Amino acid sequence: MIPRYALYGLCLATDLPLKAPAAASSAAPDLTILRGGELPADHPAPTGEVWAAADFGNGVAVRLTKTAAGWSLLYPNTAEVRFSADRAQASIHPAPGKADILPMLLASSVPTWWLNLRGDPVLHASAVARDGRALAFIGASGMGKSTMATLLCAHGATLITDDALRLEPSADGYRCHFGPGELRLRPGAASLAGYFAPDCANVSADGRTTLRPSAQAAELPQLGALVIPQPSREAATLRCERQSLVQAGFLLNSHTRVIGWQAEAPLRRQFEFFNELARRVPVVKLTVPWGPPFAPELPGQVWQQLSAEAA
Amino acid sequence: MTAPAPIEFSDATVVTVSPRQISTAMGAEQAILQLDSGKYFGLNPVGARVWQLLAQPRTVAEVLATLLAEYEVPAERCRADLLALLHKLHAAGLLVVPPAAAPA
């Protein structure tokens, strides 16, 4: 049987080895992705209606195209994922020399695109939980999401996800789905790995220090607050600034995990989903005295201030 | 999205919200998404009231008269602020000037 993994509330079956929690043996796959053949060096972009295209600079880009056979998710010069029209099956094809990147794509980027296609927008966020309540840190790459999550995990919190957060509306707010269970630290924050046992740390295919801090909780944590970290070398104390509803909606819509939509339906869906989220959950900017080193009392103060906002 | 050609608004100019947007009330404020550019806009409570009025075609004079009746503000300042807002909304592709009604 093809191994099955639990990611972002999905059951993902794949013959590629993922560093992700195993799904329950009884779970039926939402998506099955099998390793396909290598792309030719001069692989052209597929033809069809472009639904999304984004260029992140430094040679990283992505393009989603509706093709005659289904969907193509192309990472130029890296890989292509070909989804069937019903999106239940897919194959993933590496560019020459890029096969070792495939598990990383499957653990984060590919499921978030798939979820958006299904109508489930995903935030660009890291999240942690304590006593069943979650804090999500949102922001662009390099703005402190993973660092904040790492700090709180080092002081007793449970990791929900790093980089991509899927939220599910519930009667009492929003529940947070678990990601792969791994933190990826930038070089400047790699010293935070010292808070954890040595067997938690590893190195990813793209050279980052990774941490797998603790086992996941059984229950999906309830989201308490959405936080935009504002790292500051000058600030001496934490400062919390609640955002107006319209500003909160703007911030959430500006920090989606999937960007570059050209098709109207997913744009509309994101707008509706994240504005409703802004109405129901506090969104705050948090000025944080930045390190390393970080003050030892900082994690406790973060929980205290943000719990007050979420109350 | 190509920016629309600038227009001069007069009291008689009829304006309304563009069909190429979606919007929602966020408390007293208004959030708007321009569907061609994918850009998000926010309006404060007074801007949100203007937006609400422009949900159906109205002349600039009608909008101005409503604002003057509802807010304590000098007429000239209200006019200047309204025109500035209309220019911004139009440049962002959020307002249109419907073709004049055909004569009977």
Interface residues (C-beta under 8 A of the other chain):
Chain A: S244 L245 V246 Q247 A248 G249 F250 N253 S254 W261 Q262 E264 L267 R268 F271 E272 N275 A278 R279
Chain B: I22 T24 M26 G27 E29 Q30 A31 L33 L35 G38 Y40 G42 L43 N44
